[in-house]
Amino acid sequence: MTAAVRVMLGGFGRVALVELGHGLVRHAHPHCHMLFKVGGADTNFIVDDVPIPLTDDSVVLVDAWRKHEFVYKPGQPPTQIIALYMDSDWLSSLSSDLGEFNPLHFFKSSSGHVSRATYRILMAIVDCLNGAAPSKAEIEHLLSHLVLSVLHQPSPGTGTAAQSGRLQLVDWRIRKAVKYLQHNSGDFETIEYMIADMGMSRANFFRQFKACTGMSPGLFQNVVRLEQAIRLTIDTQDSLSAAASSLGFSDPAHFSRFFRNHTAVSPRLYRQGASDWLSR
């Protein structure tokens, strides 16, 4: 398995095969997602400050907007993972028999069990990412079986879902700020005027923002910028320099470091991985 990323897109969301040979900064995603080990060393992800094992037998489960990171220890062998970021409508339809869908409180635990049947499905998906060419419908069928095989397994009881780190937008001012950031690529330059209009001091805004969202405004900004960066990298043919500029990065090198620290690979490799799939 090479270190280059492989990315597939579809109605399910996106799935990526990457190698973790360095740390990933604390971040979040607006999607529920699953992290599977498919090669290399056993390791852990940190979810809400709790180490969650990532092994042949365990999958890391992360609700939407939940903080997580990967701490790489120097000398540690790399780990190959499958990261599945699930579209909310797709996951809601898929899991309709599990009750009301809430992406902020979907998983009952941060860790799930990988059965032998689950592992076989996972390896079939790896084969698809590494060059097999089934139809998109067949791939979505595999992914749906993968997800359901995890959801229908009993929880190993590790990393019980906590209430911290979840969006609880009870303050209308913070709801307004979140909506603004989501529609303006995380732009914090003009939000200063919004803070003043809302009659809040900067310190009070930052304190209330963290209380409502579970993350600092800077971390939330990075969540929004990351999703925009992935969209610009995959969905457009704009130069990476143009993408960097549109997201407010001072230079392409800064943008590339940001992208790599959140996804494990550079935007160039991520684009190539998606392009290989889209060109099939």
HELIX and SHEET records of a PDB file:
HELIX    1   1 SER A   88  LEU A   94  1                                   7    
HELIX    2   2 SER A   96  LEU A   98  5                                   3    
HELIX    3   3 ARG A  116  LEU A  129  1                                  14    
HELIX    4   4 LYS A  136  LEU A  151  1                                  16    
HELIX    5   5 TRP A  172  HIS A  183  1                                  12    
HELIX    6   6 ILE A  191  ASP A  197  1                                   7    
HELIX    7   7 ARG A  202  THR A  213  1                                  12    
HELIX    8   8 PRO A  217  ASP A  235  1                                  19    
HELIX    9   9 LEU A  240  SER A  246  1                                   7    
HELIX   10  10 PRO A  252  THR A  263  1                                  12    
HELIX   11  11 PRO A  267  LEU A  278  1                                  12    
SHEET    1   A 6 ARG A   6  GLY A  10  0                                        
SHEET    2   A 6 GLY A  13  LEU A  20 -1                                        
SHEET    3   A 6 THR A  79  MET A  86 -1                                        
SHEET    4   A 6 CYS A  32  GLY A  40 -1                                        
SHEET    5   A 6 SER A  58  VAL A  62 -1                                        
SHEET    6   A 6 SER A 111  HIS A 113 -1                                        
SHEET    1   B 4 LEU A  24  HIS A  27  0                                        
SHEET    2   B 4 HIS A  68  PHE A  70 -1                                        
SHEET    3   B 4 THR A  43  VAL A  47 -1                                        
SHEET    4   B 4 VAL A  50  LEU A  54 -1                                        
END                                                                             
